[in-house]
Amino acid sequence: MLAALLLAAAPPMAIIDERDVMRREAVPHGAIGMSTAWRISDAAPQPRRMEFRRRTLDVGAAIGLHIIAHDEVYYVLSGDGEVESDGQKAALKPGMTAYLYDGANVGIRQTGKEPLALIIAYPAKP
């Protein structure tokens, strides 16, 4: 009986087509170049507990250094990049993930000949 009550309390699933949430915009945290952003979780009904985004950084673009107030994950779909966290830098290639920690000063930049495509996930603001 308790399990049935818990299941009934969950909101219905949300199906989001990325074509409905795609937009061209300046890269956040310093506006270094342009990107295509898919703010997928923005289309999910409230309340939600996580952010899930896709972003492709144009050649030469970068998400500037910024201090994060939560853990954050960058997963590389395609292209080459370099991630920085508290002064430590690491190259990223497709299939690699950068797990960044609450309180770190982080940024990521596109470094190759092709755009850098990422999946980004982090907790939603309460």
C-alpha positions in Angstrom: 0.0 0.0 0.0 2.8 2.4 0.9 4.5 1.7 -2.5 1.3 2.5 -4.3 1.0 5.9 -2.5 4.6 6.8 -3.3 4.2 5.9 -7.0 1.0 7.9 -7.2 2.8 11.0 -5.8 5.3 11.2 -8.7 4.4 13.6 -11.5 3.9 12.1 -15.0 7.0 11.7 -17.1 8.0 14.5 -19.5 9.1 13.8 -23.1 11.0 16.7 -24.6 12.0 17.0 -28.2 15.4 18.8 -28.4 14.1 20.7 -31.6 11.7 22.5 -29.3 14.3 23.8 -26.9 17.3 24.6 -29.3 18.6 28.1 -29.6 21.7 30.0 -30.6 23.2 32.1 -27.9 26.4 33.5 -26.5 28.4 31.1 -24.3 27.7 31.7 -20.6 30.1 33.1 -18.1 32.1 35.6 -20.2 30.3 35.3 -23.6 33.5 34.0 -25.3 32.0 33.1 -28.7 28.7 31.5 -29.7 27.0 28.2 -29.1 23.9 26.2 -29.7 22.1 25.4 -26.5 19.4 22.8 -25.8 17.9 23.7 -22.4 16.2 20.3 -22.2 15.2 20.3 -18.5 13.7 23.8 -18.8 10.8 22.2 -20.7 10.1 19.7 -17.9 7.2 20.6 -15.5 8.1 22.1 -12.2 9.3 21.2 -9.6 12.4 19.4 -10.9 15.5 18.4 -9.1 18.1 18.4 -11.8 19.2 20.4 -14.9 20.0 18.5 -18.1 21.4 20.4 -21.0 23.2 19.9 -24.3 25.5 22.6 -25.6 27.7 22.8 -28.7 30.5 25.4 -28.4 31.5 26.9 -31.8 35.1 26.8 -32.8 37.0 29.2 -30.5 34.2 29.4 -27.9 34.6 28.9 -24.2 32.4 28.8 -21.1 34.4 31.2 -18.9 35.7 30.5 -15.5 33.0 30.6 -12.8 32.6 29.2 -9.3 29.9 26.5 -9.1 27.6 26.0 -6.1 26.9 22.3 -6.8 28.6 19.3 -8.4 28.4 19.5 -12.2 29.1 16.9 -15.0 30.3 17.7 -18.5 30.2 14.7 -20.9 31.8 15.1 -24.3 29.8 13.9 -27.3 32.1 15.2 -30.0 35.0 17.6 -30.6 38.0 18.4 -28.5 38.1 20.7 -25.5 40.0 21.7 -22.4 38.4 21.8 -19.0 39.8 23.8 -16.0 39.0 23.4 -12.3 40.8 25.5 -9.7 43.8 26.1 -12.1 44.1 22.4 -13.1 43.6 21.8 -16.8 42.8 18.6 -18.7 42.2 17.8 -22.3 38.8 16.3 -23.2 37.8 14.1 -26.2 34.6 12.3 -27.1 33.5 9.8 -24.5 35.3 11.6 -21.7 33.5 13.1 -18.6 34.6 15.9 -16.3 33.1 15.6 -12.9 33.4 19.0 -11.2 32.9 19.7 -7.5 30.9 22.2 -5.5 33.0 25.4 -4.8 35.4 24.9 -7.7 36.3 27.7 -10.2 35.6 26.0 -13.5 35.4 26.6 -17.2 35.7 24.7 -20.5 36.8 25.7 -24.0 36.7 24.3 -27.5 40.2 23.4 -28.8 39.9 21.4 -32.0 38.9 22.0 -35.6 35.3 20.9 -35.0 32.7 22.3 -32.5 32.7 20.8 -29.0 29.4 19.1 -28.2 28.6 18.5 -24.5 25.9 17.1 -22.2 25.8 19.0 -19.0 24.0 17.9 -15.8 23.8 19.4 -12.3 21.2 19.8 -9.5 18.4 22.4 -10.0 18.2 25.4 -7.7 15.8 24.6 -4.8 
